[in-house]
Amino acid sequence: MSQSMEQALQEAKAVAKNMRKNILVMTNRAKGGHPGGCLSATDILAVLYKCYMRVDPKNPRWPGRDYFFLSKGHAVPAHYAVLIETGFLSKDELKDFREIEGRLPAYPSCEITPGIDMSSGSLGQGLSVANGTALAAKLNGTDQRAYVMLGDGELHEGQVWEAMMTAAHFKLNNVCAIVDYNKLQLDGSLDEVKTLGDLRAKWDSFGWHTIEIDGHDYEQIYNAFAEAIAFKDGPTAIIAHTIKGKGVSFMEDEVGWHAAAPSDEQLQIALKELS
Ligand SMILES: Cc1ncc(C[n+]2csc(CCOP(=O)(O)OP(=O)(O)O)c2C)c(N)n1
């Protein structure tokens, strides 16, 4: 690993640590939210934003920016947390999560929050939006990229598979889909609810360049995004094996933490663990 890469990944790790704490603080204070699926996505978002996203927090609508779409919108505290770390939002705003006033609604809103480019919450739509954005970039002759994060349970939505065909058909090499493959849905495991079978083979057969990684291994995450950028023949999917609730012992791999806020006592235990 080069020195600059090592330093970038150290910074991303520090970002992820703050993100995890802030996710827990936000959901505790609001007495609601989806911490499990936020914590599984945290390391990927930290690397993406610290190392790859070409964005300007001072000018969130900068026309030359890369796009990130959180298709699994219920995990928006993770997105707010990385937007705080990258200067789009201030830490003071944590208290506004799920409040009517303020800029941190329960689900992502591109009309309210700087740095958010797609309103979501209804699963299944993000890849279609990424495709449209990527096609527009091609028509405009820019090298902008569209990243989209999908939940594995979200793959139960039929629209995703239509969008997969579209991205391959148009050879959208500026689309990168990340599947947060934490193996848990809303109220059970993926295999109980509806199995995805051989997920990699499915993306492959839909014409995608597919990379499978450990979504908590910083070097693997970093290399996967680099490979996606280098791949020119079509869209890339990063299937990231993750753990729901990652980083907090009593939340890890527990479906009950899909949509449940930590109590004050649980928050203190979790913050201690993360320190
Ligand atoms: C169209 C639609 N159907 C159902 C839901 C309800 N819902 C919210 S989260 C969720 C589970 C999603 O599972 P997954 O994508 O694996 O999320 P993660 O485990 O990463 O949090 C469901 C079914 C929804 N938000 N949108």
The ligand as an SDF file (V2000), in Angstrom:
LIG
                    3D

 26 27  0  0  0  0  0  0  0  0999 V2000
  -41.0850    0.1790   -2.0210 C   0  0  0  0  0  0  0  0  0  0  0  0
  -40.8530   -0.1110   -0.5570 C   0  0  0  0  0  0  0  0  0  0  0  0
  -41.3210   -1.2640   -0.0300 N   0  0  0  0  0  0  0  0  0  0  0  0
  -41.1440   -1.5370    1.2770 C   0  0  0  0  0  0  0  0  0  0  0  0
  -40.4920   -0.6300    2.0800 C   0  0  0  0  0  0  0  0  0  0  0  0
  -40.3230   -0.9190    3.5680 C   0  0  0  0  0  0  0  0  0  0  0  0
  -38.9650   -1.2170    3.9150 N   0  0  0  0  0  0  0  0  0  0  0  0
  -38.1790   -0.2920    4.5050 C   0  0  0  0  0  0  0  0  0  0  0  0
  -36.6560   -0.8410    4.8140 S   0  0  0  0  0  0  0  0  0  0  0  0
  -37.0220   -2.3740    4.2250 C   0  0  0  0  0  0  0  0  0  0  0  0
  -36.0030   -3.4790    4.2420 C   0  0  0  0  0  0  0  0  0  0  0  0
  -34.9040   -3.1970    3.2950 C   0  0  0  0  0  0  0  0  0  0  0  0
  -33.8970   -4.1240    3.4720 O   0  0  0  0  0  0  0  0  0  0  0  0
  -32.4410   -3.7640    2.9940 P   0  0  0  0  0  0  0  0  0  0  0  0
  -32.5150   -3.1380    1.6520 O   0  0  0  0  0  0  0  0  0  0  0  0
  -31.6290   -4.9850    3.1080 O   0  0  0  0  0  0  0  0  0  0  0  0
  -32.0170   -2.6470    4.0150 O   0  0  0  0  0  0  0  0  0  0  0  0
  -30.8350   -2.6770    5.0890 P   0  0  0  0  0  0  0  0  0  0  0  0
  -30.7900   -4.0350    5.7020 O   0  0  0  0  0  0  0  0  0  0  0  0
  -29.5840   -2.4020    4.3630 O   0  0  0  0  0  0  0  0  0  0  0  0
  -31.1870   -1.6080    6.0650 O   0  0  0  0  0  0  0  0  0  0  0  0
  -38.3270   -2.4290    3.7630 C   0  0  0  0  0  0  0  0  0  0  0  0
  -38.9590   -3.6170    3.1650 C   0  0  0  0  0  0  0  0  0  0  0  0
  -40.0300    0.5650    1.4910 C   0  0  0  0  0  0  0  0  0  0  0  0
  -39.3670    1.4920    2.1860 N   0  0  0  0  0  0  0  0  0  0  0  0
  -40.2090    0.7820    0.1660 N   0  0  0  0  0  0  0  0  0  0  0  0
  1  2  1  0
  2  3  1  0
  2 26  2  0
  3  4  2  0
  4  5  1  0
  5  6  1  0
  5 24  2  0
  6  7  1  0
  7  8  2  0
  7 22  1  0
  8  9  1  0
  9 10  1  0
 10 11  1  0
 10 22  2  0
 11 12  1  0
 12 13  1  0
 13 14  1  0
 14 15  2  0
 14 16  1  0
 14 17  1  0
 17 18  1  0
 18 19  2  0
 18 20  1  0
 18 21  1  0
 22 23  1  0
 24 25  1  0
 24 26  1  0
M  CHG  1   7   1
M  END
$$$$
